[in-house]
Structures are given as C-alpha cells and as structure tokens.
C-alpha cells in the first residue's frame, strides 16, 4: 500500500469541475459564525459534487482568509451565492422544485437514514447557527426536518460534521 500522488489522483481544474454534472443537492448555511466551518463545508461540497452552496444571514463569504484556510481552493470550484434572507431563499428553492429540509432536532424530525430521498430528486438542506440552530421561521415553510442519530450524552455535532454526514447520505444515493 502507498499513498497516491497528486498526479495519480487525476485532479481536474476548477473550471472543469464547474462543468461536470452535479448531484441535485443544494446546501444552505444560515448564520454560521465560524469562517473555518464555512471553508470546511465548501470542501465537502466540492468532494461530493454538490450543485450549489448558499450562504445566508451573517455567514461570511469569500474571498476571506479564514474561509480559504479550510476551503483549500474549494471556493473556486463550488458554485455559491449569498442570499440575505433564508426564508425567502427557501420559498424560492421550493418554487424551483426542491424539497427543502432543515437539519435540526424538532418534534417531527425524521432520522436521516429514514428519509426517502429519490435518486434524481432535487433536495436542499439547511444547516443553522452553531449555537442556536436553524431560524425558527424556517420550520413552517420547510418540507421536513432531518435529525442525525446520536448515541452519546451531548446530542450535538459541529455543523461541518453534520453537513458531511447529511451530504454523504444524499450523495451515496446518486452513485
């Protein structure tokens, strides 16, 4: 066993990446405080060919040194857009045919492994603030809430970890 070199990994350019077909998944970050978290989600969106990343509320946008530290160039490959109002964005995504889910622990949440994502279905997932979660105004306008099963005492994950788990669960249905 040996580690692969960059040449052996057959990396493509950001321009080539942008032209590739993506999975029909939109990720929305709403009022994420940590720019390192934002950069990490950019990298995850790149890794799984997410269609688009929206940054909302107080979430910082590129170009930003702290985002770049963890994004490692993914701000150049991932298509992203800033939208000030997450509720208005949610309504727009729904009108464009997306099923929109918040990632949150609520009384009607469905465990991630039990959500029925269809292979070619357009899905949007919204991840909220590191302390307060998603904006309460989203709950009545979204199509549902996804909860990640947890078995410890904290019942809390870093937003980048939660994003990675949810993105992977959706992406693997497109393999």
Rosetta blueprint (number, residue, H / E / L):
1 X L
2 X L
3 X L
4 X L
5 X L
6 X L
7 X L
8 X L
9 X L
10 X L
11 X L
12 X L
13 X L
14 X H
15 X H
16 X H
17 X H
18 X H
19 X H
20 X L
21 X L
22 X L
23 X E
24 X E
25 X E
26 X E
27 X E
28 X E
29 X E
30 X E
31 X L
32 X L
33 X L
34 X L
35 X H
36 X H
37 X H
38 X H
39 X H
40 X H
41 X H
42 X H
43 X H
44 X H
45 X H
46 X H
47 X H
48 X L
49 X L
50 X E
51 X E
52 X E
53 X E
54 X E
55 X E
56 X E
57 X L
58 X L
59 X L
60 X L
61 X L
62 X L
63 X L
64 X L
65 X H
66 X H
67 X H
68 X H
69 X H
70 X H
71 X H
72 X L
73 X L
74 X H
75 X H
76 X H
77 X H
78 X L
79 X L
80 X E
81 X E
82 X E
83 X E
84 X L
85 X L
86 X H
87 X H
88 X H
89 X H
90 X H
91 X H
92 X H
93 X H
94 X H
95 X H
96 X L
97 X L
98 X L
99 X E
100 X E
101 X E
102 X E
103 X E
104 X L
105 X L
106 X L
107 X L
108 X L
109 X L
110 X E
111 X E
112 X H
113 X H
114 X H
115 X L
116 X L
117 X L
118 X L
119 X L
120 X L
121 X L
122 X L
123 X E
124 X E
125 X E
126 X E
127 X E
128 X L
129 X E
130 X L
131 X L
132 X L
133 X E
134 X L
135 X L
136 X H
137 X H
138 X H
139 X L
140 X L
141 X L
142 X L
143 X L
144 X E
145 X E
146 X E
147 X E
148 X L
149 X L
150 X L
151 X L
152 X L
153 X L
154 X L
155 X L
156 X L
157 X L
158 X L
159 X H
160 X H
161 X H
162 X H
163 X H
164 X H
165 X H
166 X H
167 X H
168 X H
169 X H
170 X H
171 X H
172 X H
173 X H
174 X H
175 X L
